[in-house]
Amino acid sequence: MKLKKVVNLFLFTLILGLGVASCSSDDDDKNNPSDNLVVNGIWKFSELTADVEAKDSLLTDSVTHYIDTIQVATKRVYVFKLDGTYENNSGVEGAEVIKGEYKVSGNKIILDNKTDAAISYTFASDTLKATEDVKARAAADLKINPDSIAKANKVEVFYRISR
């Protein structure tokens, strides 16, 4: 009877050990194809907006105007594919098409595994936003104290034109 318990305990431990060993932590790093489905498609530039908070309304207006004058590629198109790859085409003739890999994390898109990138990408339904913090650049160009600006984001908005 005691031998049977030892054998059962050994078998249980062996099966448990094999089960745990077969689980790999790198599975968490792979992009889930169903996540890719929510951003899959072609996204075309639609508009440039400013998200600004400053000490007073005059300063807010100045920084907003500054952001509105920043040159953007109005023909820019992003293509997100189901296989976890993307293409970024500025729409400028002769310009290089940027290619890479992406993954979806909640409502964020992480390009080329750069979680600390200067531009953050978020999406909701059929709208994609590329947000860049331009506070330091705006303060320098407008010759104002950066502490007087709480937030200055340039937001490029894209709409999905096909899946």
Stockholm file with secondary structure:
# STOCKHOLM 1.0

chainA/1-163         MKLKKVVNLFLFTLILGLGVASCSSDDDDKNNPSDNLVVNGIWKFSELTADVEAKDSLLTDSVTHYIDTIQVATKRVYVFKLDGTYENNSGVEGAEVIKGEYKVSGNKIILDNKTDAAISYTFASDTLKATEDVKARAAADLKINPDSIAKANKVEVFYRISR
#=GR chainA/1-163 SS CHHHHHHHHHHHHHHHHHHHHHCCGGGGGSCCHHHHHTTCEEEEEEEEEEEEEESSHHHHHHHHHHHHTSCCCTTCEEEECTTSEEEEECCCTTCCCEEEEEEEETTEEEETTCTTCSEEEEEETTEEEEEEECHHHHHHHHTCCGGGEEEEEEEEEEEEEEC
#=GC SS_cons         CHHHHHHHHHHHHHHHHHHHHHCCGGGGGSCCHHHHHTTCEEEEEEEEEEEEEESSHHHHHHHHHHHHTSCCCTTCEEEECTTSEEEEECCCTTCCCEEEEEEEETTEEEETTCTTCSEEEEEETTEEEEEEECHHHHHHHHTCCGGGEEEEEEEEEEEEEEC
//
